[in-house]
Amino acid sequence: MHAYTLAFIKRNDEVLLLNRNKSPWMGAWNGVGGKIHQGETPLKGIIREIKEETSLELSDSSVIEKGILTWERFEAIGGGLYLYLVEVDEALNYPTPIKTDEGILDWKKISWATDFANEGIAKNIPHFLPVLLNEKTNYLFHCKFDNGILTSVEKKSLKGVQ
């Protein structure tokens, strides 16, 4: 079991991202999430993290499990995290930017967040976010880094994997 979670909250053609105050990815835009507490399931952990970081209260059924992200040779605690997608109603009134203890929350266009030329986004996001948003299958995304630089992202279907 992995110790962390990460979610992307989608509203129409935007995702709610956090410009992080802390490592890893300090100063970069990323999803919201964090550490799973002892005795907590990954689903309960991401729902709690979303509430803590965004004040949005979600039901279990509104959070979609989308796979796992793992890494090697990257300066982050643990070796992986659970990925989630939340689709909120386009009428949701959630004005941004919002400054929090974790960083700054803001809605960003999906096209902006998935642009490989974007220097402000966590470097692995353009590799996996389009898949999370558009495909039904859950995947394992394995990221390899060399001296802090993303060198590859491998994608493997988790369909049928227990």
N, C-alpha and C positions, 0 to 999 in steps of 0.2 A: 504494500500500500504506500502510495506517495503521501507526502506531508502537506502539499499545497494545492490551491485551486486558482483558476483564472477564468473570468467570464467576460463576455462581450455583450453589451446591451444594445440592441438594434431598435431604432425608431425610424421607420420609413427607409430613407437612403443614407442614414447616419448611424454612427456608433458612439456610445458614451465612452470616452477614454480619460485616463488619468495621467497627467504629466507628473511623474514620480519624484518625490523629495529624497528617496532613499535608494540604495543599491538593492538588487540589481536594476539596471536600466534607469538609474538616477538621471533626471533631465530629459528622459524620453517618454513619449506617449505609449501607453499600454492599457490593457483591460484592467478590471478591478478584481481583487481576490486576496488571498493570503493563506496563512497557516491554518490547518485543520486542528481543532482542539482535541485533547484526549477524550475518547468516548463518543466523538462526533463522526457522523458519516461525511463523506465528501460533499454530498448534496446539502446537508444541513450546514456544513462549513461555508459553502459558497453563498447560501442564502443569508447567513449571519454576516459574512464579509460584505456583501452587497448592501445590507442595511447599515452596517457601520460606516462604510465608505461613501454611500450615496444617499442614505435615508430612505431608499425605496424598499417597501415591504412587499415581498413576493411569496406566492404559494409554491409548494413543491412542484405542482403541475406546470407552472410557468417557466421553469428552468429545464432546458434541454441538454442532456449529456451529449458531448460532441467528441470525446476521445481523450487522449493522453499526450502530453508534450514531455519529452525527455531531452537530456543534453549531456554532453561530455566536454571537458576542458573549458568550463564556463564558471565564472566566479559567482555562484549562487548556492545557497544551502540546499541540500538534497539533490536528487537526481531527476526529479520529475514532478509533474502536477496534472491535475484533472482539468479538462477544458469544458466550458459550458457556454451556451447561447441563451439569451433571454430576448424575446421579441415583445416590445411594448407597443401599445396603441399609438398611432401617429398623433392622436389628440392629447397625449400625455403632456401636461404643462410642467416642464422641468427646465426652467431657464438656467443657462450657464453663461459664462464660466462661474464656478464655485470653488473658492479656496478652502481646502481642508487640511488636516494634520498630515495626510498622506501626499498631498500635492494639489494640483488644479484639475478639476473635472470640466470637460467641455465636450459638446457634440461635434464630431468631425465627419465629413462626408466619407462614405465607404471608399470611394475612388481615391481620396487623399490617403486614407489609412492603408490602402493596399498598393500604393505606388512604390515600386522598388527604388526609385530615385529620391524618395522622401528621407531626408537625413534626421528628421525629428521623431520618427517612430522606432520602437524596438525592432531591431533588424530582422527578427524571424517572423514577425507578424504578416508581412506581405506574402510569405510562403504558405501560411496555413489559414489565415482569416477568410479568404475567398472560399476555401473548402468548407469551413465551418458554416458559412452563410448559405452555401448553395447545394451542398450534398447531404443526403440522408445518412450515409454510412459514417460510422465513427472510425477514426484513424489514430494510429500512433505516429506522431511526428517526432523524429529524432534529429536533434540539431547538434552539429559538430562545430567547435570553435577552435581557432588557433591564435594564441596571443590576443584574445578578446575579439577576434574578427570571425564572423559567421562564415564557415567554409562550405557547409552543405546542410540540407534538410531532406531527410528521407521520410517518405510517407508509406505506411503499411496499413491495410484494412484490418480493423478489429472485428469484422463480421465473423461470427462463429467462434471467436476466441473467448474463453471463459476466464 
